[in-house]
Amino acid sequence: MNAQACCPDLAASHSPASRSAAPAAAWWRVVAARWAAHLETLHKAREFDFASELSAKTLRDIGAPDRLISQAEVRRQSHEQHLWALRQWRDG
């Protein structure tokens, strides 16, 4: 007796197309979940990006964490060193 004739659901569940679709769907869910987590991480990083425009003094005034204040000071010093190097290059 033919398997499709007696149990059409069983025959469909064992077809090559259904076997390859399940892992592909699971893989796609994993990719989508990782992409969503990546976008959430980017969003959180952008939330704190406002501090990149503020000076260390302003950050101290608003009570920002020491880590942000330190980053602002390092950023300012790096910018000053870069400007100094450009001036040295320009003046010869």
Chimera marker file (.cmm) of the C-alpha trace (Angstrom):
<marker_set name="trace">
<marker id="1" x="0.000" y="0.000" z="0.000" r="1" g="1" b="0" radius="0.5"/>
<marker id="2" x="1.218" y="3.483" z="-0.814" r="1" g="1" b="0" radius="0.5"/>
<marker id="3" x="2.269" y="5.684" z="2.162" r="1" g="1" b="0" radius="0.5"/>
<marker id="4" x="0.616" y="8.703" z="0.612" r="1" g="1" b="0" radius="0.5"/>
<marker id="5" x="-2.671" y="6.867" z="0.237" r="1" g="1" b="0" radius="0.5"/>
<marker id="6" x="-2.937" y="5.713" z="3.855" r="1" g="1" b="0" radius="0.5"/>
<marker id="7" x="-1.334" y="8.622" z="5.724" r="1" g="1" b="0" radius="0.5"/>
<marker id="8" x="-1.058" y="11.835" z="3.704" r="1" g="1" b="0" radius="0.5"/>
<marker id="9" x="0.069" y="13.856" z="6.738" r="1" g="1" b="0" radius="0.5"/>
<marker id="10" x="2.847" y="11.397" z="7.491" r="1" g="1" b="0" radius="0.5"/>
<marker id="11" x="4.059" y="11.446" z="3.896" r="1" g="1" b="0" radius="0.5"/>
<marker id="12" x="4.073" y="15.264" z="3.840" r="1" g="1" b="0" radius="0.5"/>
<marker id="13" x="5.996" y="15.467" z="7.111" r="1" g="1" b="0" radius="0.5"/>
<marker id="14" x="8.748" y="13.252" z="5.734" r="1" g="1" b="0" radius="0.5"/>
<marker id="15" x="9.133" y="15.002" z="2.403" r="1" g="1" b="0" radius="0.5"/>
<marker id="16" x="12.549" y="16.558" z="1.638" r="1" g="1" b="0" radius="0.5"/>
<marker id="17" x="11.000" y="20.031" z="1.378" r="1" g="1" b="0" radius="0.5"/>
<marker id="18" x="9.556" y="19.943" z="4.906" r="1" g="1" b="0" radius="0.5"/>
<marker id="19" x="12.777" y="18.577" z="6.375" r="1" g="1" b="0" radius="0.5"/>
<marker id="20" x="14.857" y="21.382" z="4.873" r="1" g="1" b="0" radius="0.5"/>
<marker id="21" x="12.328" y="24.099" z="5.764" r="1" g="1" b="0" radius="0.5"/>
<marker id="22" x="12.430" y="23.488" z="9.512" r="1" g="1" b="0" radius="0.5"/>
<marker id="23" x="16.182" y="24.078" z="9.971" r="1" g="1" b="0" radius="0.5"/>
<marker id="24" x="16.039" y="27.040" z="7.609" r="1" g="1" b="0" radius="0.5"/>
<marker id="25" x="13.204" y="28.594" z="9.597" r="1" g="1" b="0" radius="0.5"/>
<marker id="26" x="15.075" y="28.004" z="12.861" r="1" g="1" b="0" radius="0.5"/>
<marker id="27" x="18.236" y="29.484" z="11.355" r="1" g="1" b="0" radius="0.5"/>
<marker id="28" x="16.274" y="32.520" z="10.170" r="1" g="1" b="0" radius="0.5"/>
<marker id="29" x="14.825" y="33.042" z="13.679" r="1" g="1" b="0" radius="0.5"/>
<marker id="30" x="18.354" y="32.961" z="15.137" r="1" g="1" b="0" radius="0.5"/>
<marker id="31" x="19.597" y="35.479" z="12.564" r="1" g="1" b="0" radius="0.5"/>
<marker id="32" x="16.616" y="37.759" z="13.220" r="1" g="1" b="0" radius="0.5"/>
<marker id="33" x="17.132" y="37.568" z="16.994" r="1" g="1" b="0" radius="0.5"/>
<marker id="34" x="20.838" y="38.377" z="16.684" r="1" g="1" b="0" radius="0.5"/>
<marker id="35" x="20.108" y="41.292" z="14.358" r="1" g="1" b="0" radius="0.5"/>
<marker id="36" x="17.537" y="42.649" z="16.813" r="1" g="1" b="0" radius="0.5"/>
<marker id="37" x="20.076" y="42.375" z="19.639" r="1" g="1" b="0" radius="0.5"/>
<marker id="38" x="22.664" y="44.161" z="17.493" r="1" g="1" b="0" radius="0.5"/>
<marker id="39" x="20.233" y="46.995" z="16.727" r="1" g="1" b="0" radius="0.5"/>
<marker id="40" x="19.393" y="47.306" z="20.417" r="1" g="1" b="0" radius="0.5"/>
<marker id="41" x="23.096" y="47.575" z="21.256" r="1" g="1" b="0" radius="0.5"/>
<marker id="42" x="23.518" y="50.316" z="18.650" r="1" g="1" b="0" radius="0.5"/>
<marker id="43" x="20.506" y="52.142" z="20.026" r="1" g="1" b="0" radius="0.5"/>
<marker id="44" x="21.901" y="52.030" z="23.555" r="1" g="1" b="0" radius="0.5"/>
<marker id="45" x="25.258" y="53.294" z="22.318" r="1" g="1" b="0" radius="0.5"/>
<marker id="46" x="23.555" y="56.226" z="20.616" r="1" g="1" b="0" radius="0.5"/>
<marker id="47" x="21.692" y="57.097" z="23.813" r="1" g="1" b="0" radius="0.5"/>
<marker id="48" x="25.011" y="57.892" z="25.477" r="1" g="1" b="0" radius="0.5"/>
<marker id="49" x="26.465" y="59.538" z="22.391" r="1" g="1" b="0" radius="0.5"/>
<marker id="50" x="25.033" y="62.890" z="23.493" r="1" g="1" b="0" radius="0.5"/>
<marker id="51" x="27.858" y="63.077" z="26.032" r="1" g="1" b="0" radius="0.5"/>
<marker id="52" x="30.449" y="63.172" z="23.256" r="1" g="1" b="0" radius="0.5"/>
<marker id="53" x="29.508" y="66.785" z="22.561" r="1" g="1" b="0" radius="0.5"/>
<marker id="54" x="29.716" y="67.901" z="26.182" r="1" g="1" b="0" radius="0.5"/>
<marker id="55" x="32.838" y="69.123" z="27.953" r="1" g="1" b="0" radius="0.5"/>
<marker id="56" x="34.184" y="67.463" z="31.093" r="1" g="1" b="0" radius="0.5"/>
<marker id="57" x="33.116" y="70.487" z="33.165" r="1" g="1" b="0" radius="0.5"/>
<marker id="58" x="29.541" y="70.263" z="31.900" r="1" g="1" b="0" radius="0.5"/>
<marker id="59" x="29.472" y="66.528" z="32.562" r="1" g="1" b="0" radius="0.5"/>
<marker id="60" x="30.680" y="67.133" z="36.136" r="1" g="1" b="0" radius="0.5"/>
<marker id="61" x="27.978" y="69.765" z="36.596" r="1" g="1" b="0" radius="0.5"/>
<marker id="62" x="25.192" y="67.421" z="35.555" r="1" g="1" b="0" radius="0.5"/>
<marker id="63" x="26.566" y="64.581" z="37.692" r="1" g="1" b="0" radius="0.5"/>
<marker id="64" x="27.660" y="62.263" z="34.915" r="1" g="1" b="0" radius="0.5"/>
<marker id="65" x="29.554" y="59.074" z="35.794" r="1" g="1" b="0" radius="0.5"/>
<marker id="66" x="33.327" y="59.344" z="36.131" r="1" g="1" b="0" radius="0.5"/>
<marker id="67" x="33.784" y="57.137" z="33.079" r="1" g="1" b="0" radius="0.5"/>
<marker id="68" x="32.041" y="59.688" z="30.831" r="1" g="1" b="0" radius="0.5"/>
<marker id="69" x="33.988" y="62.570" z="32.367" r="1" g="1" b="0" radius="0.5"/>
<marker id="70" x="37.247" y="60.719" z="31.806" r="1" g="1" b="0" radius="0.5"/>
<marker id="71" x="36.338" y="59.965" z="28.193" r="1" g="1" b="0" radius="0.5"/>
<marker id="72" x="35.516" y="63.642" z="27.596" r="1" g="1" b="0" radius="0.5"/>
<marker id="73" x="38.896" y="64.692" z="29.000" r="1" g="1" b="0" radius="0.5"/>
<marker id="74" x="40.753" y="62.138" z="26.883" r="1" g="1" b="0" radius="0.5"/>
<marker id="75" x="38.802" y="63.219" z="23.804" r="1" g="1" b="0" radius="0.5"/>
<marker id="76" x="39.655" y="66.901" z="24.459" r="1" g="1" b="0" radius="0.5"/>
<marker id="77" x="43.358" y="66.118" z="25.001" r="1" g="1" b="0" radius="0.5"/>
<marker id="78" x="43.464" y="63.999" z="21.859" r="1" g="1" b="0" radius="0.5"/>
<marker id="79" x="41.851" y="66.772" z="19.857" r="1" g="1" b="0" radius="0.5"/>
<marker id="80" x="44.348" y="69.304" z="21.211" r="1" g="1" b="0" radius="0.5"/>
<marker id="81" x="47.279" y="67.033" z="20.326" r="1" g="1" b="0" radius="0.5"/>
<marker id="82" x="45.893" y="66.566" z="16.845" r="1" g="1" b="0" radius="0.5"/>
<marker id="83" x="45.560" y="70.326" z="16.377" r="1" g="1" b="0" radius="0.5"/>
<marker id="84" x="49.093" y="70.832" z="17.693" r="1" g="1" b="0" radius="0.5"/>
<marker id="85" x="50.437" y="68.282" z="15.217" r="1" g="1" b="0" radius="0.5"/>
<marker id="86" x="48.596" y="69.990" z="12.364" r="1" g="1" b="0" radius="0.5"/>
<marker id="87" x="50.039" y="73.354" z="13.359" r="1" g="1" b="0" radius="0.5"/>
<marker id="88" x="53.534" y="71.872" z="13.511" r="1" g="1" b="0" radius="0.5"/>
<marker id="89" x="53.107" y="70.353" z="10.085" r="1" g="1" b="0" radius="0.5"/>
<marker id="90" x="51.699" y="73.590" z="8.635" r="1" g="1" b="0" radius="0.5"/>
<marker id="91" x="54.462" y="75.786" z="10.112" r="1" g="1" b="0" radius="0.5"/>
<marker id="92" x="57.163" y="73.409" z="9.046" r="1" g="1" b="0" radius="0.5"/>
<link id1="1" id2="2" r="1" g="1" b="0" radius="0.2"/>
<link id1="2" id2="3" r="1" g="1" b="0" radius="0.2"/>
<link id1="3" id2="4" r="1" g="1" b="0" radius="0.2"/>
<link id1="4" id2="5" r="1" g="1" b="0" radius="0.2"/>
<link id1="5" id2="6" r="1" g="1" b="0" radius="0.2"/>
<link id1="6" id2="7" r="1" g="1" b="0" radius="0.2"/>
<link id1="7" id2="8" r="1" g="1" b="0" radius="0.2"/>
<link id1="8" id2="9" r="1" g="1" b="0" radius="0.2"/>
<link id1="9" id2="10" r="1" g="1" b="0" radius="0.2"/>
<link id1="10" id2="11" r="1" g="1" b="0" radius="0.2"/>
<link id1="11" id2="12" r="1" g="1" b="0" radius="0.2"/>
<link id1="12" id2="13" r="1" g="1" b="0" radius="0.2"/>
<link id1="13" id2="14" r="1" g="1" b="0" radius="0.2"/>
<link id1="14" id2="15" r="1" g="1" b="0" radius="0.2"/>
<link id1="15" id2="16" r="1" g="1" b="0" radius="0.2"/>
<link id1="16" id2="17" r="1" g="1" b="0" radius="0.2"/>
<link id1="17" id2="18" r="1" g="1" b="0" radius="0.2"/>
<link id1="18" id2="19" r="1" g="1" b="0" radius="0.2"/>
<link id1="19" id2="20" r="1" g="1" b="0" radius="0.2"/>
<link id1="20" id2="21" r="1" g="1" b="0" radius="0.2"/>
<link id1="21" id2="22" r="1" g="1" b="0" radius="0.2"/>
<link id1="22" id2="23" r="1" g="1" b="0" radius="0.2"/>
<link id1="23" id2="24" r="1" g="1" b="0" radius="0.2"/>
<link id1="24" id2="25" r="1" g="1" b="0" radius="0.2"/>
<link id1="25" id2="26" r="1" g="1" b="0" radius="0.2"/>
<link id1="26" id2="27" r="1" g="1" b="0" radius="0.2"/>
<link id1="27" id2="28" r="1" g="1" b="0" radius="0.2"/>
<link id1="28" id2="29" r="1" g="1" b="0" radius="0.2"/>
<link id1="29" id2="30" r="1" g="1" b="0" radius="0.2"/>
<link id1="30" id2="31" r="1" g="1" b="0" radius="0.2"/>
<link id1="31" id2="32" r="1" g="1" b="0" radius="0.2"/>
<link id1="32" id2="33" r="1" g="1" b="0" radius="0.2"/>
<link id1="33" id2="34" r="1" g="1" b="0" radius="0.2"/>
<link id1="34" id2="35" r="1" g="1" b="0" radius="0.2"/>
<link id1="35" id2="36" r="1" g="1" b="0" radius="0.2"/>
<link id1="36" id2="37" r="1" g="1" b="0" radius="0.2"/>
<link id1="37" id2="38" r="1" g="1" b="0" radius="0.2"/>
<link id1="38" id2="39" r="1" g="1" b="0" radius="0.2"/>
<link id1="39" id2="40" r="1" g="1" b="0" radius="0.2"/>
<link id1="40" id2="41" r="1" g="1" b="0" radius="0.2"/>
<link id1="41" id2="42" r="1" g="1" b="0" radius="0.2"/>
<link id1="42" id2="43" r="1" g="1" b="0" radius="0.2"/>
<link id1="43" id2="44" r="1" g="1" b="0" radius="0.2"/>
<link id1="44" id2="45" r="1" g="1" b="0" radius="0.2"/>
<link id1="45" id2="46" r="1" g="1" b="0" radius="0.2"/>
<link id1="46" id2="47" r="1" g="1" b="0" radius="0.2"/>
<link id1="47" id2="48" r="1" g="1" b="0" radius="0.2"/>
<link id1="48" id2="49" r="1" g="1" b="0" radius="0.2"/>
<link id1="49" id2="50" r="1" g="1" b="0" radius="0.2"/>
<link id1="50" id2="51" r="1" g="1" b="0" radius="0.2"/>
<link id1="51" id2="52" r="1" g="1" b="0" radius="0.2"/>
<link id1="52" id2="53" r="1" g="1" b="0" radius="0.2"/>
<link id1="53" id2="54" r="1" g="1" b="0" radius="0.2"/>
<link id1="54" id2="55" r="1" g="1" b="0" radius="0.2"/>
<link id1="55" id2="56" r="1" g="1" b="0" radius="0.2"/>
<link id1="56" id2="57" r="1" g="1" b="0" radius="0.2"/>
<link id1="57" id2="58" r="1" g="1" b="0" radius="0.2"/>
<link id1="58" id2="59" r="1" g="1" b="0" radius="0.2"/>
<link id1="59" id2="60" r="1" g="1" b="0" radius="0.2"/>
<link id1="60" id2="61" r="1" g="1" b="0" radius="0.2"/>
<link id1="61" id2="62" r="1" g="1" b="0" radius="0.2"/>
<link id1="62" id2="63" r="1" g="1" b="0" radius="0.2"/>
<link id1="63" id2="64" r="1" g="1" b="0" radius="0.2"/>
<link id1="64" id2="65" r="1" g="1" b="0" radius="0.2"/>
<link id1="65" id2="66" r="1" g="1" b="0" radius="0.2"/>
<link id1="66" id2="67" r="1" g="1" b="0" radius="0.2"/>
<link id1="67" id2="68" r="1" g="1" b="0" radius="0.2"/>
<link id1="68" id2="69" r="1" g="1" b="0" radius="0.2"/>
<link id1="69" id2="70" r="1" g="1" b="0" radius="0.2"/>
<link id1="70" id2="71" r="1" g="1" b="0" radius="0.2"/>
<link id1="71" id2="72" r="1" g="1" b="0" radius="0.2"/>
<link id1="72" id2="73" r="1" g="1" b="0" radius="0.2"/>
<link id1="73" id2="74" r="1" g="1" b="0" radius="0.2"/>
<link id1="74" id2="75" r="1" g="1" b="0" radius="0.2"/>
<link id1="75" id2="76" r="1" g="1" b="0" radius="0.2"/>
<link id1="76" id2="77" r="1" g="1" b="0" radius="0.2"/>
<link id1="77" id2="78" r="1" g="1" b="0" radius="0.2"/>
<link id1="78" id2="79" r="1" g="1" b="0" radius="0.2"/>
<link id1="79" id2="80" r="1" g="1" b="0" radius="0.2"/>
<link id1="80" id2="81" r="1" g="1" b="0" radius="0.2"/>
<link id1="81" id2="82" r="1" g="1" b="0" radius="0.2"/>
<link id1="82" id2="83" r="1" g="1" b="0" radius="0.2"/>
<link id1="83" id2="84" r="1" g="1" b="0" radius="0.2"/>
<link id1="84" id2="85" r="1" g="1" b="0" radius="0.2"/>
<link id1="85" id2="86" r="1" g="1" b="0" radius="0.2"/>
<link id1="86" id2="87" r="1" g="1" b="0" radius="0.2"/>
<link id1="87" id2="88" r="1" g="1" b="0" radius="0.2"/>
<link id1="88" id2="89" r="1" g="1" b="0" radius="0.2"/>
<link id1="89" id2="90" r="1" g="1" b="0" radius="0.2"/>
<link id1="90" id2="91" r="1" g="1" b="0" radius="0.2"/>
<link id1="91" id2="92" r="1" g="1" b="0" radius="0.2"/>
</marker_set>
